[in-house]
Amino acid sequence: MIGLFLTFALALLSTAPADTLPGGTRIAACDAAPANMACISGGPFVRGTDDGDANARPAATIWLQTFYMDLFEVTIAEYKACVAAGRCPKGGPFYPDFSRKHQPIVGVTWFGAKAYCEAHGKQLPTEAQWEKAARGPDGHAFPWGDEKATCRHAVIRDHRGRSCGTIMARSSTPNKGRTFVVGSRPPGAYGLFDMAGNAWEYVSDWYSADYAACGADCSGVDPRGPCGGVDECPGHGEKLVKGGSWYWSGTYAVGWYRRPQPPNNRPFHHFGFRCAATLEQAAAIRDEPLAPEAPRMDARNPDTARGSTGG
């Protein structure tokens, strides 16, 4: 059913001008991306699902202006540097085996994630931006396509246990597992890493029961969710995380999956994030000094070896 819907939707879109958004605004071409970011080209994509969970329905064609997205989840070292500089609130991680500087920061509040992105001239991605970056323009289920998620693709729970059977060391509950260093699995759509699995990721939108209930705020061009994404939204007390994690099976890593969570992270969970940038933000930060790169796949590192027992 999804395939038929996508075919029909894309056939309709083929008659629209290829270089403009509805309303006539020109879609910007990708320029050189800022350090450790990728350009996500603007245009239409299929968001949501008609076959999955009720809160992700209905599938619809959404349009976005070109934007930029971090290649990696924000790491422990990066977030702690922001805390030390007095620009981010303290937070996470609070598990004993989450001490590697290139593991994703987890256990922060939505407010902490927002503060970090703003401190770096960026912003949290909207749900629509995040989903296009994860699923690609054709609305695949996962960053790599529609093939079922396995530990070959993502850091998830499989038949061996959480985090692909890797235990959490120095813990009384080792089977809870742990995150891997960022970039430990092959990149997906647009060259982004860990858009499925490893750590859940905050987005900017307030949560709505489904897209129909959200209405116009969740449709059209560059939607920002309920109340247009303003800081206070009557009737809405939860934000969203997406992408699944080391703790859960690949079912939760599908690109359209939506998990609500209060922005103060109570009840507490180990959620992470990455940042996005508008065209204007990207232009402003493009010439900043190159940030340290997170580790790539390395057969000597059990977190980054494709065929290791840890993944």
C-alpha positions as CSV (number, residue, x, y, z in Angstrom):
1,M,0.0,0.0,0.0
2,I,2.8,2.4,0.9
3,G,4.4,1.8,-2.5
4,L,1.2,2.5,-4.4
5,F,0.8,5.7,-2.4
6,L,4.3,6.9,-3.1
7,T,4.0,6.2,-6.8
8,F,0.8,8.2,-7.0
9,A,2.1,11.1,-4.9
10,L,5.3,11.4,-6.9
11,A,3.4,11.2,-10.2
12,L,1.3,14.1,-9.1
13,L,4.4,16.0,-8.0
14,S,6.1,15.5,-11.3
15,T,3.8,18.1,-12.9
16,A,4.8,20.8,-10.3
17,P,7.7,23.3,-11.0
18,A,10.9,21.5,-9.9
19,D,12.6,24.6,-8.6
20,T,9.9,26.3,-6.5
21,L,7.9,25.7,-3.4
22,P,4.1,26.1,-3.4
23,G,3.5,29.8,-3.4
24,G,6.4,30.5,-5.8
25,T,9.4,30.7,-3.5
26,R,12.5,29.4,-5.2
27,I,14.0,26.3,-3.7
28,A,17.6,27.2,-2.8
29,A,20.4,25.1,-4.3
30,C,22.7,23.4,-1.9
31,D,25.8,25.5,-1.0
32,A,28.9,24.2,0.7
33,A,27.8,22.8,4.0
34,P,29.2,24.0,7.3
35,A,31.7,21.8,9.1
36,N,30.2,18.4,9.9
37,M,26.8,19.1,8.4
38,A,25.1,17.9,5.2
39,C,22.8,19.8,2.9
40,I,19.2,18.5,2.6
41,S,17.9,19.7,-0.7
42,G,14.5,21.3,-0.6
43,G,11.3,20.1,-2.2
44,P,8.5,17.6,-1.5
45,F,8.7,14.4,0.5
46,V,6.3,11.9,1.9
47,R,5.9,12.3,5.7
48,G,4.0,9.9,8.0
49,T,2.4,6.6,7.2
50,D,-1.0,5.1,6.5
51,D,0.0,1.7,7.7
52,G,1.8,2.3,11.0
53,D,1.0,3.7,14.4
54,A,-2.1,5.9,14.6
55,N,-0.2,9.0,15.8
56,A,1.9,9.0,12.5
57,R,-1.1,9.1,10.2
58,P,-2.0,10.2,7.6
59,A,0.8,10.0,5.1
60,A,1.1,13.4,3.3
61,T,3.3,15.3,0.9
62,I,5.2,18.0,2.8
63,W,7.4,20.7,1.2
64,L,10.6,22.0,2.8
65,Q,13.1,24.7,1.9
66,T,16.7,23.5,1.6
67,F,18.3,23.2,5.0
68,Y,21.4,21.7,6.7
69,M,21.7,18.9,9.3
70,D,24.4,17.7,11.6
71,L,26.1,14.5,10.3
72,F,26.4,13.2,13.8
73,E,24.4,13.2,17.1
74,V,25.9,15.7,19.5
75,T,28.5,14.0,21.6
76,I,29.3,14.0,25.3
77,A,32.5,16.0,24.7
78,E,30.7,18.6,22.7
79,Y,27.9,19.1,25.1
80,K,30.1,19.2,28.2
81,A,32.2,21.9,26.4
82,C,29.1,23.9,26.1
83,V,28.3,23.5,29.8
84,A,31.8,24.5,30.7
85,A,31.4,27.6,28.6
86,G,28.3,28.5,30.5
87,R,26.0,28.3,27.5
88,C,24.2,25.0,28.2
89,P,22.6,23.6,31.4
90,K,24.1,20.6,33.0
91,G,22.7,17.3,32.0
92,G,23.5,13.6,31.3
93,P,24.7,11.1,30.8
94,F,23.8,9.2,34.1
95,Y,24.8,5.6,33.3
96,P,28.2,4.3,34.3
97,D,29.4,3.1,30.9
98,F,28.5,6.3,29.0
99,S,31.8,8.0,29.5
100,R,33.4,7.9,26.0
101,K,33.8,11.4,24.7
102,H,32.3,10.5,21.3
103,Q,29.3,8.7,22.6
104,P,26.1,10.8,22.0
105,I,25.1,13.0,24.9
106,V,21.9,11.5,26.5
107,G,19.9,12.4,29.5
108,V,19.6,16.1,28.7
109,T,16.3,18.0,28.7
110,W,14.7,19.4,25.5
111,F,15.7,22.8,26.8
112,G,19.3,21.8,27.1
113,A,19.2,20.5,23.5
114,K,17.7,23.7,22.3
115,A,20.2,25.8,24.2
116,Y,23.1,23.8,22.7
117,C,21.9,24.3,19.1
118,E,21.3,28.0,19.6
119,A,24.7,28.4,21.2
120,H,26.2,27.1,18.0
121,G,24.1,29.3,15.7
122,K,21.8,26.5,14.8
123,Q,18.4,25.1,15.9
124,L,16.7,21.9,16.7
125,P,15.3,20.4,13.5
126,T,11.6,20.4,13.0
127,E,9.9,17.0,12.9
128,A,9.4,17.4,9.2
129,Q,13.1,18.3,8.6
130,W,14.2,15.4,10.8
131,E,11.9,12.9,9.0
132,K,13.0,14.0,5.5
133,A,16.7,13.8,6.6
134,A,16.0,10.3,7.9
135,R,13.8,8.9,5.2
136,G,15.0,10.7,2.1
137,P,12.8,12.3,-0.5
138,D,11.0,9.1,-1.4
139,G,9.8,8.4,2.1
140,H,11.6,5.1,2.8
141,A,11.0,3.5,6.1
142,F,14.7,3.8,7.2
143,P,17.8,5.9,6.2
144,W,19.1,2.9,4.1
145,G,15.7,2.1,2.4
146,D,12.9,-0.3,3.3
147,E,15.0,-3.3,4.4
148,K,14.2,-4.3,8.0
149,A,16.5,-2.8,10.6
150,T,19.3,-5.0,11.9
151,C,22.5,-4.4,13.9
152,R,24.3,-4.2,10.5
153,H,22.5,-0.9,9.9
154,A,21.9,0.5,13.4
155,V,22.7,0.3,17.1
156,I,19.4,-1.3,18.4
157,R,18.2,-4.3,20.4
158,D,18.4,-7.6,18.6
159,H,18.2,-11.3,19.5
160,R,21.4,-10.9,21.5
161,G,20.0,-8.1,23.6
162,R,20.2,-4.3,23.9
163,S,22.9,-2.4,22.0
164,C,23.4,-5.4,19.7
165,G,24.3,-7.6,22.7
166,T,26.9,-5.2,24.1
167,I,26.6,-5.0,27.9
168,M,26.9,-1.9,30.1
169,A,30.1,-2.3,32.0
170,R,30.5,-1.3,35.7
171,S,26.7,-1.6,36.2
172,S,24.5,-3.7,38.4
173,T,22.1,-3.9,35.3
174,P,24.6,-4.6,32.5
175,N,21.8,-5.9,30.2
176,K,20.5,-2.3,29.8
177,G,23.3,-1.9,27.2
178,R,24.8,1.4,26.1
179,T,25.2,3.7,23.2
180,F,28.1,3.3,20.7
181,V,30.3,6.1,19.6
182,V,28.6,8.2,16.9
183,G,29.2,7.2,13.3
184,S,29.6,3.5,14.2
185,R,27.2,2.3,11.5
186,P,27.2,3.2,7.7
187,P,25.7,6.5,6.8
188,G,22.2,6.7,5.4
189,A,20.3,9.2,3.4
190,Y,22.3,12.4,2.7
191,G,25.3,10.9,4.4
192,L,23.9,11.3,7.9
193,F,24.9,8.8,10.7
194,D,22.7,7.2,13.4
195,M,19.4,8.6,12.2
196,A,18.1,5.2,13.2
197,G,19.1,3.7,16.5
198,N,21.9,4.6,19.0
199,A,20.0,7.5,20.7
200,W,16.5,8.9,20.4
201,E,16.7,12.5,19.1
202,Y,14.7,15.6,20.2
203,V,13.0,17.7,17.5
204,S,11.5,21.1,18.0
205,D,7.8,20.4,17.6
206,W,5.2,20.1,20.2
207,Y,3.5,16.6,20.1
208,S,0.0,16.2,18.6
209,A,-2.2,13.0,18.7
210,D,-1.8,12.7,14.9
211,Y,-1.2,14.9,11.9
212,A,-4.9,15.3,11.2
213,A,-5.4,16.7,14.8
214,C,-2.5,19.1,14.2
215,G,-4.1,20.4,11.0
216,A,-2.5,23.3,9.1
217,D,0.4,23.6,11.6
218,C,1.6,20.2,10.4
219,S,1.1,20.6,6.7
220,G,2.1,22.7,3.7
221,V,5.5,24.3,3.5
222,D,8.1,24.1,6.3
223,P,5.6,23.1,9.0
224,R,6.7,23.6,12.6
225,G,4.0,21.6,14.4
226,P,1.3,22.8,16.9
227,C,1.2,26.5,17.5
228,G,3.8,27.0,14.8
229,G,6.5,25.9,17.2
230,V,6.2,28.8,19.7
231,D,7.5,28.4,23.2
232,E,4.1,28.0,24.9
233,C,1.3,26.0,23.2
234,P,-1.9,25.6,25.2
235,G,-3.1,22.1,25.3
236,H,0.3,20.7,24.4
237,G,2.7,19.6,27.1
238,E,5.0,17.2,25.3
239,K,7.7,17.4,22.7
240,L,8.9,14.7,20.4
241,V,11.9,12.3,20.0
242,K,12.5,10.2,16.9
243,G,14.8,7.5,15.6
244,G,14.8,4.8,18.2
245,S,17.8,3.8,20.3
246,W,20.2,1.1,21.5
247,Y,17.6,0.1,24.1
248,W,14.7,-0.8,21.7
249,S,14.2,-3.0,18.7
250,G,14.3,-1.8,15.2
251,T,10.5,-1.4,15.2
252,Y,11.1,2.0,16.9
253,A,13.9,3.1,14.5
254,V,11.5,3.5,11.6
255,G,11.6,7.1,10.3
256,W,8.0,7.9,10.9
257,Y,7.8,6.7,14.5
258,R,6.8,9.4,17.0
259,R,7.5,9.3,20.7
260,P,6.2,12.0,23.0
261,Q,8.2,13.3,26.0
262,P,7.8,16.3,28.3
263,P,10.5,18.9,27.6
264,N,11.8,18.8,31.2
265,N,12.6,15.1,30.6
266,R,10.4,14.0,33.5
267,P,10.0,11.1,33.7
268,F,13.7,10.8,33.0
269,H,15.0,9.1,29.8
270,H,18.3,9.0,28.0
271,F,17.5,11.0,24.9
272,G,19.9,12.8,22.7
273,F,19.8,15.2,19.7
274,R,21.5,16.8,16.7
275,C,21.1,20.3,15.3
276,A,19.9,21.7,12.0
277,A,20.5,25.0,10.3
278,T,18.5,27.2,8.0
279,L,20.0,28.7,4.9
280,E,20.7,31.9,6.8
281,Q,22.2,30.1,9.8
282,A,24.4,28.0,7.6
283,A,25.7,31.1,5.8
284,A,26.6,32.7,9.1
285,I,28.5,29.7,10.5
286,R,30.0,28.3,7.3
287,D,33.3,30.1,7.8
288,E,33.8,29.2,11.4
289,P,36.9,27.0,12.3
290,L,36.5,23.3,11.5
291,A,35.0,21.4,14.4
292,P,36.7,18.2,15.6
293,E,35.3,15.2,13.7
294,A,33.8,12.2,15.4
295,P,35.4,8.9,14.7
296,R,34.6,7.0,11.6
297,M,34.4,3.2,11.3
298,D,37.5,1.6,12.5
299,A,38.1,-2.2,12.6
300,R,40.3,-1.7,15.7
301,N,37.4,-0.2,17.7
302,P,34.6,-2.6,18.7
303,D,32.1,0.2,18.6
304,T,32.9,1.1,15.0
305,A,33.7,-2.3,13.4
306,R,30.9,-3.5,11.2
307,G,31.3,-7.2,11.9
308,S,32.2,-7.0,15.6
309,T,30.4,-8.9,18.3
310,G,29.3,-5.5,19.6
311,G,27.2,-4.9,16.5
